Amino acid sequence: MGSRHFISRFLLIGLAYLFLLLAGVADAKASFAEPTEAIVFQGKVIGYESSDPNVVYLRPDRWTLSRNRVFLEPSRDGEGTLYFVVEPRYDAGARYAAAATSAGRRMVFLPLPYVLRRSSLFLSSIVGAILTEVSPSPAANQSPLIYYKLSLRAIGLDALRKLARSGSSLLGTVEVTHAIRGATVVTSAPVDARLSESDLLPRARPSDYGLEWITELLTRNELILDGVLDGPYSLGLLSVDVTKSSIVGELNMARTRLRREGDYVVVTADGTNFAHRCRFHVVQTDTDVEFQVDLRLGLRLSLADMTVAVEELKVVRAVGPSGGLSGFIAEFINKVTDLEHVRARISESISDELRRRVIAGSLFLE
């Protein structure tokens, strides 16, 4: 089991709780599972039990390069500026989760809610200097990404290339604070940014550099939309009422393009980029319907208030559990995706989800 899989599946629960606390919702703590006893696995503390016996919190054991997004922009006299992003890894937590699951324990694994205290990179002045070290807002630390921008001397670039050839890494540490039984605890994990020789070849940053945090918000979690298809629908001579609707899916970022347009991020699709499972109940026939849908989904995301407008919602393929769909279901899918109020409801639901994952909107590096 990979760390990204089990973390992504349940991350929204933790983010929703952080959002409630930041918004000042009363009694949020009372209904939230609080971290309690440390869990020692393979000789190290990998997380915490909680006041809910079915919830376990995992803490990062290291920070590594995010998506290999490394860019070197050369300047005069062999010097250059190096840009890269690091993210937390939960490798030990993944091993613990796999062992616990195979032993029959039914648990939800969540990233430990924390506030970033300090991040540092061990960089000799002979090599260069750290120009920028940008992290999510400490008040709303809902993205784990940390951006680095290094000014490197010519001798420093040579040193980094030798480091890469030897398989060594840029090292550092990340300190976070979190609450355990009412006390504030400081923990740290190492930064292990392993660069390859190809990372240190001249490469300009693409137009979507700086949008990695948006990619994290859009892809690290499954998108869960409940009730967005509920309501009455007229299908010619037939009218139906739909209840208990649910959509669970995820964006395929390999087929998704992001670009910045002023205060907006525009999300466009290169083919089908959103696959989801959909279910609903038809009242008139007392029937539960379930099917898979591949969509081409286009969005416009406002950075000012984290609202989303669905600009394109086109069904490309829809199949039921047995492989086929009835004429009614096929007609229903095509009709509802063309309805303006359905798109508006989906836009509002996605906006609500993103607000729960939001970080400071100024996290764009020029």
ZAMARGU-4260 file (C-alpha; in steps of 0.2 Angstrom, whole numbers, plus 5000, padded with zeros to 4 digits):
<rodrens>
0) 5000/5000/5000 | 5008/5017/4995 | 5008/5031/5007 | 4999/5043/4995 | 4984/5031/4993
5) 4979/5029/5011 | 4983/5046/5016 | 4973/5054/5001 | 4958/5043/5005 | 4955/5051/5022
10) 4964/5067/5022 | 4948/5077/5019 | 4941/5072/5037 | 4956/5081/5045 | 4955/5096/5033
15) 4937/5098/5037 | 4940/5098/5055 | 4954/5111/5053 | 4942/5122/5043 | 4929/5121/5057
20) 4942/5126/5070 | 4948/5141/5060 | 4931/5146/5056 | 4927/5146/5075 | 4913/5133/5074
25) 4908/5129/5092 | 4911/5112/5100 | 4922/5106/5085 | 4934/5099/5097 | 4921/5089/5107
30) 4916/5079/5091 | 4934/5076/5085 | 4945/5062/5089 | 4960/5069/5098 | 4977/5062/5097
35) 4982/5052/5113 | 4996/5039/5115 | 5011/5038/5104 | 5012/5023/5092 | 5030/5015/5091
40) 5032/5004/5076 | 5049/4996/5071 | 5058/5006/5084 | 5051/5024/5080 | 5036/5034/5084
45) 5026/5034/5068 | 5009/5042/5074 | 4996/5042/5088 | 4981/5033/5094 | 4966/5044/5097
50) 4951/5046/5108 | 4942/5036/5094 | 4948/5018/5094 | 4945/5017/5075 | 4956/5033/5071
55) 4975/5033/5070 | 4985/5049/5066 | 5001/5047/5056 | 5015/5060/5056 | 5028/5063/5042
60) 5044/5053/5043 | 5053/5063/5030 | 5051/5077/5017 | 5056/5073/4999 | 5055/5082/4982
65) 5037/5084/4976 | 5033/5077/4959 | 5051/5079/4953 | 5047/5098/4950 | 5065/5104/4949
70) 5070/5119/4938 | 5087/5127/4935 | 5087/5144/4927 | 5105/5148/4923 | 5112/5166/4924
75) 5129/5174/4920 | 5146/5166/4924 | 5139/5149/4927 | 5128/5154/4941 | 5110/5149/4942
80) 5093/5149/4952 | 5086/5133/4957 | 5068/5130/4961 | 5060/5115/4969 | 5046/5109/4980
85) 5046/5097/4995 | 5031/5087/5002 | 5029/5075/5017 | 5031/5056/5016 | 5023/5043/5027
90) 5033/5028/5023 | 5034/5021/5040 | 5015/5025/5043 | 5011/5016/5027 | 5020/5000/5033
95) 5011/5001/5050 | 4994/5003/5041 | 4997/4988/5030 | 5002/4978/5045 | 4987/4983/5055
100) 4975/4980/5041 | 4982/4963/5037 | 4980/4959/5056 | 4961/4963/5054 | 4960/4980/5062
105) 4947/4991/5054 | 4954/5009/5056 | 4955/5026/5047 | 4972/5033/5045 | 4974/5052/5045
110) 4988/5064/5043 | 4992/5071/5060 | 4985/5089/5060 | 5000/5101/5063 | 5006/5119/5062
115) 5022/5122/5053 | 5035/5129/5065 | 5051/5130/5055 | 5059/5123/5040 | 5077/5124/5036
120) 5090/5118/5023 | 5108/5115/5026 | 5116/5125/5013 | 5134/5131/5014 | 5137/5149/5009
125) 5151/5142/4997 | 5137/5134/4987 | 5125/5148/4987 | 5110/5156/4997 | 5092/5152/5001
130) 5082/5166/4992 | 5065/5160/4996 | 5057/5148/5008 | 5039/5149/5007 | 5027/5138/5016
135) 5008/5138/5018 | 5000/5150/5031 | 5004/5143/5049 | 4986/5148/5053 | 4978/5137/5040
140) 4992/5124/5036 | 4981/5113/5024 | 4994/5110/5010 | 5010/5101/5015 | 5021/5109/5001
145) 5036/5120/5005 | 5044/5129/4990 | 5062/5133/4989 | 5072/5145/4978 | 5091/5145/4979
150) 5104/5156/4972 | 5118/5145/4967 | 5136/5151/4963 | 5146/5142/4949 | 5156/5132/4962
155) 5140/5128/4970 | 5132/5121/4955 | 5147/5110/4952 | 5146/5104/4970 | 5128/5099/4968
160) 5131/5090/4952 | 5145/5080/4961 | 5132/5077/4975 | 5119/5070/4963 | 5132/5059/4955
165) 5136/5051/4972 | 5117/5048/4975 | 5118/5060/4990 | 5104/5073/4994 | 5101/5091/5000
170) 5097/5089/5018 | 5087/5099/5030 | 5074/5098/5043 | 5055/5102/5046 | 5048/5106/5063
175) 5030/5106/5067 | 5019/5108/5082 | 5004/5098/5087 | 4993/5095/5102 | 4993/5079/5112
180) 4982/5078/5128 | 4981/5097/5128 | 5000/5100/5127 | 5009/5107/5113 | 5023/5095/5106
185) 5036/5099/5094 | 5042/5086/5082 | 5054/5086/5067 | 5057/5076/5052 | 5072/5077/5040
190) 5072/5085/5022 | 5079/5072/5010 | 5079/5081/4993 | 5088/5069/4981 | 5093/5078/4965
195) 5097/5069/4949 | 5110/5076/4937 | 5096/5079/4924 | 5088/5090/4938 | 5103/5101/4936
200) 5102/5104/4918 | 5096/5121/4912 | 5077/5120/4912 | 5065/5135/4913 | 5050/5134/4924
205) 5034/5130/4915 | 5019/5142/4916 | 5010/5131/4929 | 5025/5132/4941 | 5018/5139/4957
210) 5001/5130/4955 | 5008/5114/4963 | 4997/5118/4978 | 4982/5119/4967 | 4986/5102/4960
215) 4988/5095/4978 | 4971/5102/4983 | 4963/5094/4967 | 4971/5077/4967 | 4977/5072/4984
220) 4959/5068/4989 | 4945/5059/4981 | 4931/5072/4977 | 4915/5067/4986 | 4899/5076/4981
225) 4883/5071/4990 | 4866/5076/4985 | 4871/5086/4970 | 4859/5076/4958 | 4844/5076/4970
230) 4828/5083/4963 | 4814/5081/4951 | 4818/5078/4932 | 4807/5078/4917 | 4812/5066/4903
235) 4799/5070/4890 | 4783/5061/4895 | 4791/5054/4911 | 4795/5063/4927 | 4806/5056/4941
240) 4812/5061/4958 | 4830/5057/4962 | 4836/5055/4980 | 4852/5049/4989 | 4863/5054/4975
245) 4882/5053/4978 | 4897/5056/4966 | 4915/5050/4971 | 4929/5052/4959 | 4946/5060/4955
250) 4955/5070/4942 | 4967/5063/4931 | 4981/5076/4931 | 4990/5068/4917 | 4975/5073/4906
255) 4972/5090/4915 | 4980/5107/4911 | 4982/5122/4923 | 4985/5140/4918 | 4985/5156/4928
260) 4973/5170/4921 | 4974/5185/4933 | 4965/5180/4949 | 4959/5163/4942 | 4966/5146/4938
265) 4959/5138/4923 | 4957/5119/4923 | 4955/5112/4905 | 4955/5094/4900 | 4965/5084/4887
270) 4953/5070/4884 | 4943/5062/4898 | 4950/5068/4914 | 4938/5064/4928 | 4932/5047/4932
275) 4919/5044/4945 | 4906/5032/4953 | 4889/5038/4954 | 4874/5032/4963 | 4856/5038/4966
280) 4838/5032/4970 | 4823/5033/4959 | 4808/5036/4970 | 4795/5031/4957 | 4802/5014/4954
285) 4810/5012/4971 | 4826/5008/4962 | 4845/5011/4967 | 4855/5015/4952 | 4874/5014/4951
290) 4886/5017/4937 | 4904/5023/4932 | 4906/5039/4921 | 4921/5046/4912 | 4919/5065/4910
295) 4928/5079/4902 | 4928/5092/4916 | 4933/5110/4914 | 4934/5122/4929 | 4938/5140/4933
300) 4944/5142/4950 | 4944/5159/4959 | 4959/5162/4970 | 4951/5177/4979 | 4937/5166/4987
305) 4941/5148/4981 | 4925/5147/4971 | 4923/5135/4956 | 4913/5137/4940 | 4910/5121/4930
310) 4914/5127/4912 | 4913/5110/4904 | 4904/5094/4909 | 4903/5082/4895 | 4899/5063/4897
315) 4911/5053/4887 | 4907/5035/4893 | 4894/5028/4906 | 4893/5010/4911 | 4884/5000/4924
320) 4891/4986/4935 | 4885/4973/4922 | 4893/4984/4908 | 4877/4991/4900 | 4865/5005/4905
325) 4846/5006/4901 | 4840/5019/4889 | 4832/5028/4904 | 4848/5030/4913 | 4858/5035/4898
330) 4845/5048/4894 | 4845/5054/4912 | 4864/5056/4912 | 4864/5066/4896 | 4850/5077/4902
335) 4856/5082/4919 | 4873/5086/4913 | 4866/5099/4902 | 4855/5107/4916 | 4862/5124/4922
340) 4856/5122/4939 | 4865/5105/4941 | 4881/5112/4935 | 4878/5127/4947 | 4876/5114/4961
345) 4891/5104/4957 | 4901/5120/4956 | 4895/5125/4973 | 4899/5108/4980 | 4917/5108/4973
350) 4919/5125/4980 | 4914/5120/4997 | 4927/5105/4996 | 4941/5116/4990 | 4938/5129/5004
355) 4941/5115/5016 | 4958/5112/5008 | 4962/5130/5006 | 4979/5138/5010 | 4985/5156/5008
360) 4981/5161/4991 | 4997/5171/4989 | 5008/5155/4987 | 5014/5160/4970 | 5032/5163/4967
365) 5037/5174/4953
</rodrens>
